[in-house]
Amino acid sequence: MTDVLAHGISGATDLPIPLSYALIGAAWALTFSFAVLAFAWREPRLDPDSPGAALPRSARAVIDSSPTRSLFAAAGLIGAVGVVAVGFAGSQDPAENPAPGIVYIFIWVGVPVVSLVVGPVWKMVSPTRALHRLLCRASGRAPGEGTFRYPESWGNRPAAVGLFSFVWLELAFPEPGSVFAVTTWFTGYLLVNTAGLIAFGTVWAERGDPLEVYSSLLARLSPLARGRDRTLVLRWPLNNLAGTPALLGSVAVAANLLGSTAFDSFSMFTSWRDLLVEAGGDSTLIATLLRTAGLLGFIAVVGGVFILATRATGGLTHEKRSSLPIQLAHSLTPIVAGYIIAHYLTFLVEKGQATLILCADPFQRGWNIAGLADLDVQYVLSNHPSVLATIKVLAVLVGHILGVAAAHDRCLRLLPPRHRLTGQLALMLTMVGFTFTGLYLLFEA
């Protein structure tokens, strides 16, 4: 596990996809994009308020019951305390301490992936929400209330800053696998977001907590959702995605997630590593600054190109054109999800097992909790490279298709009839470019 955490996550190094797979996927992405744009989808179809199919009453009763929610909240809070305790009091060798793996694998990758299936997981297990509820109960304050009103101009910007702090730790910090560094970041996350909840109430968790915003964003692609009466229903994921709030900072959140994952793949290139050695030499500071500049560059390019592409339409006032990037930011969510699955799937499945085994004896006391130390890592994906390559290409391709569909449907609502086709061309080409670039990075890395 040391070799993985020495770079943070390093998902891109796991079995690059064959060129033939990448080319086929890219061709399908291009074909589908323009088929949808020109022929197949003429009127808006996505409805975030569609009724869906209600879950059975018994299932709803269990999921929404106070004991169930209390159990998840307690598990999240106890788990967070455990990570901090193990990170600071356990071995500082990442080969022996599970804390970095828990943060990098289970929280950063696992929670969003599970959210794709069952909804916003972090909202239920969030240790900061649980701690805030305990504090509110002790003080007699309603959990949703805060001392101050959350500024509307902030939107998702605090979450974007928090996300960047994490990807910087993973991809630019000199020792991303450091047990102390990862535990310090996680402790800072707990303190900052608990303070945010106290100051602004639960709206902070929904807009400013980076992990909850990340989990909730990908949960928009889950078939599980809430109806108008808050009843749990099964609904077409694109309908759920269409209900994503259009907030300031939404583009920055998506750009952080997509740009950082692309930079992670790019950082595996020999040419980039050679540049770090040639320009940085033995200077840790210069190497860190170069990695930071590279990370910022990828994020800025993703966000900047998307903003320019969404604004490249006619027939709208300047004010309406300026709001298009925020209105269309949700369409990047499927692309983010597809690339994250393709990039980190092997890491989640196989390195996750290694982290679980380390949890058998987190303090190096000779323990064997739940018999975890007796397990062996099963390389179920690495041993089947053709299956893994197919999953990677399908993840990127399906993400692209859903993103194009979401963007196209929203454009049909926002753009005037005369500009519905030409006004989307720049955005469609940008999405195709993101997909081509993602496949190329997965092929070459």
N, C-alpha and C positions, 0 to 999 in steps of 0.2 A: 504493500500500500504506500510505502514511502515514495516510490517512483511516481505515483499518481499525484499525491498531494504536494510533491515538490513543485508541481506546476499549478496546483489548485485543483482543476478537474481533468483537463486533457482528454475530453471526450472524443475529439477529432482524430486522435491517433489510433483509434480502434478500427482496423480493417477498412481502409478507404474503399469506396464503391468503384466497380469497374467502369471504364469509360463508356462502354456500350450502354450500360444502364443509365448513365448520366445523360447521354445523347437522346435516348428514347424518352426519358422523362422530360427533358427540355423541349423536345418536339411536341409532345402531348400538351405541355403547358402552353406553348405558343398557339397551337391549334385550338384548344378549348377556349382560350381567352378571347380570341377574335370571333369564334363561333357564337359564344354567349353574347358578345358585344353587338354583333351585327344581325343575328337571326333569331336566337332561341328565347330571349327574355325581353319582351317589348314593354311590359307594364310592371309596376311595383308589386311584389308578391309577399314580402316578408312583413310579418306583423308581430311585434313584441308582446302584444296583448292577446294573442290567440289563446283560446281556452286550453288546448292540449287535452291530455287524458289524465284524470286524477288517479293518483296511486290508491291502492286499496286502503280502506279506513284503518285496518290494523297496522299496516306499514306506516301510515302517517302518524298514528298514535304513538308508535314506538320511537320514531325518529324525532318527533317534536316534543316528546315527554321531558319533563324537568330532570328526572334521573339520568336519561341518556345524555342530555346537554351538560349536566353537571359532571358526568363521568368523563366526557371528552375534555371539558375545561380543566378538570383536575389532572387528567393525564398530560395535557399540554403544560400546565404550570409545574407539575412535578418533574416532567421531562426537561423543561428549561432549567430548573434549579439543578438537576442532575448534570446537564451539560456544563454549566458554569462550575460546579463543584469538581467534576472530573477534569475539566480543562485547566483549572488553576491548581488543584491538589494532586492530580495524577501525574504520570510520567510525561515529560515534555518531548518524548520521542513519538512522532506521529505513527510509527510502526507499532506502537503499543497502546496509544491513547485513541479511543473512538470519537472524541469530541469533534475534531475537524471533519471526519467522515460523516458524522451525524448532521453537521451544518451544511457541508458541501453536497452530500448525496441525498439524505432523507428530506431535509428542509428545502434546499434550493432547487433540487431536481424532482424529488419524489412527490412533495406536496402539490406542485403545479400539475404534474402528470396525473395524479389521482384526482385532482380537481376537474380535469377534462372529462372524467367519467361520472363522478358523484356530486359535483358542485363545489362551492367554496369551502374547502376543508379547513384552511387556516382560520377562517372566521369562527369555526367551532372549537379548534384546539389552541387558539391564540393565547399564549401565557399572559400577554399584556392585557387582553380583554378580561381574562379571569382575575388577574390581580386588581384591575380597575373595579370590577364588580365587588370584590371583597372590600376594597377601600370605600366604595359608595355605600355598601351595606353598613359598614362601621360608622360612617359619618351621617347616615340618613339621607344621602343625596340620591336622586334618581340616576340610574346608570347612563342614560342618554344625555344628561346635562353636563355642561362644562362651565368653567368660570368665565370664559370669553366666547364670543361668536367667531366661528371659523371664517376667515376672509375668503370670499368667493373668488378673488383674484388669485388665490393660491392654487385652487384646483388640485390637480395631481402632482404639482411641482415638488412638494416635500417628498413624495414617494419616489419621484425620479431621482432626486438627490440621494435618497437612501439606497436605491438600486445601484446608482453609480458607485457609491462607497463600497458596496459589496463586490461588484465586478472589478473595481480597481484593486481590491484586496486579492482577488483571484488571479488577475491577469497582469498587474503592473507592480504590485508590492514585491520587494526582493525575496521574501520568504513566505509565499502564500500557504505553504503547508505547516507553518509554525503553529503549534498548539496554542501558545500564548497569544499570538496575533489573532487567530480565528476566535478564540474564546473572548478576547477583548472586544472584538467587533460585535459578537453576539450579546455580550453584556451591555455594550453601548446601545445596541438596538433595543434591548429591554428597557433601559433607563429612559431613552429619548421618547419611545412610543408610549410608555406609561405616563410620562410627563405630558405628552400630547393629548392623551385621553383625559387626564385630569384637567388640563387647560381648556380643551375644546369639546369634550364628550365623544361619543361614538362616531361622530362625523370624521374625527381625526383618523380612526381606524379604517374607515371606508375610503378616505382620500389621501391620507398622509403616510400610513403604515406601508412600507415597501413590500413586505411579504404578503400582507393581506390584499393589497392592490394587485400584485402579481397573481396570486391564487384566484382571486375573484375575476380577474380579466380572462384567464384561461377557462374558468368555470362557465363563462358565457357560451362555451362550445359544448357544454355538457347537455345531455337530453333532459336532465333533471332540473326543474325550475320552480318558481313560485307563481301562482296565478294572481289575479287581481285581489282575491280575498286571502292571499298568503298561503293558499293550499298548495301542497306539493303536487306537481303535475309532470308528466312526460311530454316533451314538446320538441319539435324540429329544432336542432341546435342553432340554425341560422336565424330563426325567430328570436331566440334568446340573445344572440349576438347583436341583433338589430336594436335591442333595448339597452345597449351599453351607453352610459351617460357620456355626453359630449362635454368634457371639462378641459379647462386650460391645463396644459402639461401632459395631456394624453399622448401627443405625438412624442414628447420627450421620454415617456415611459416605454412606448413601443420601440423607439430608436435605441434606448439603452439595452433592451432585451435582444433585439435583432442584431444591432451593431456589435455588441460585446461577444455574442456567440460567433459571429462571422470573424471577428478579430481573434478569437480563441483558435479557430481553424487556421487562420492566416499565420498566427504566431508559430505554427509548426513548420512553416516553410523554411528550407535551408537558407534561402537568400535573406530572410528576415533575421534569422539567428546569426548569420555571418555579419550582417550590418551591426547588430548589437555588439558583437565582439570587436569589429573594426573601429566603430565610433566610440564605444564605451570603454574598451580595454578592460582594465581591472577596476574601473570606477563603478561602484554600485549606484551612486547617485545619477550618473549619466545614463546608465542602462535603465534605471527606473523612470527617468524623465522621457527617454525614448519610447518605452512601453506605454507610458501615460499619454504621450502625444499620439501614438498609434491608435490606442483605444479611443481617445477623444475624436480622432480623425474618422474612424469607422462610424462612430455614433453620429457625428456631425454630418457625414455624407448621407447616411440612411435618412436622418431627419430632414436635412436640407433638400435632398432630391425629392422626397415625398411631398414636402411643402410646395416646392416649385411645380411638381406635376399636378397636384390637386388644384392649384390656382391657375393652371394654364387652360382656361376656358373663357368663352365669351358670353355675352348676354346677361351678365350679372353686375350689380353695383360693386364698387371696391370693397364695401363693408361685407357683403355676402361672400365675395371671393375670399376675403381674409379669413372667414369662419370655416371655409371648406376643409382645411386640414384637420380641424378638431372634429367636424362632423363626419369625416371619413376615416379617422384614426382607428376606429374599431375594425376596419377591414384588414389591418395588419396583424390582428390577433391570430387568425389561422396560420398565417405565414410564420409567425413567431413560434406557434405551437408545433408546426410541422418540422421546422428546423431544429428546435430543441430536442424533439424526440429522435430525429435522425442523428443529431450530434452527440447526445448523452445517453442513448438507450443502453449501449453495452456497459457503460460506466455505472448506470443505475442498477442494472440487473446483476452484474458480476462483482463490481467493487462494493456494491451495497451488501452483498453476502460477506465480504471480508470485514466490513465495518460491524456487521451484526455479530460476527465471531469475536471481535475485539470487545464487544459489550459483555461477554461472558466474565471478564475480569477487568473492569474499568480502572481499578485502583492498584492492580498488580499485587493482589493479596493471595493469589492461588485459588481464587474462586472459579466456579464453573456454573454461572447462573443459567438455569433452564437447560443445561447440557449443551449450550451453544459452542463451547470449545471443542466438542466432539464432531462438529460439522466440518465439511470440506466445501470449498468454493466449486460450484458447478458451472463450467464455462459453456452454458447452453447456447449462447449466440456466437461466440468466437469460434466454436467448433463447427459452425454451419455458416460459412461466409456468404454463400449465395443467398441463403434465407435472410441474413442480416442486410445484405446489399439491397435486396428487394424491399425490405421493410423501410430502409432509409429513403429510397427513391419514392416509394409510395407515400411516406409521411410528408416529404417536401411537396410532392405533386398534389396530394389531397389538400394540404394547407393552401397551396396556390389557388386551386379551384374554388375552395370556399371563400378565400379572400377576394378573388375576382367577382364571385357572385354577390358577396356582401357589398362591395364597392359599387358594382353595377346597379343593384337595387336602390341603394341610397342616392346614386346620381340621377336615377329616373325620377326621384322625388324632388331633388334639389335644383337640377339644371332645367332651363327652359327647353321646350320641345325642339327648337331649331338647333340646339347645341348638345343634345343628349348623346349623339354619336361622336362628333368631333371633340366635344369637351372631355370625353373620357379617354381619348387615345393616349395622351401623355401618361395618365395614371396607369392604364393597362400595360403600356410599354415598361413603365417603372416596375410594376409587379413582376412582369416577365423577366426583367433584368435582375431583380432580387432572387428569383427562382434560379435563373441561369448561374448567377454568382454563387448561390448556396450549393448547387450541384457541383460546380467547378471546385469549390473549396473542399467539399466532401470527397471529391475524386482525387484531388492533388495532395491533401493534407496527410 
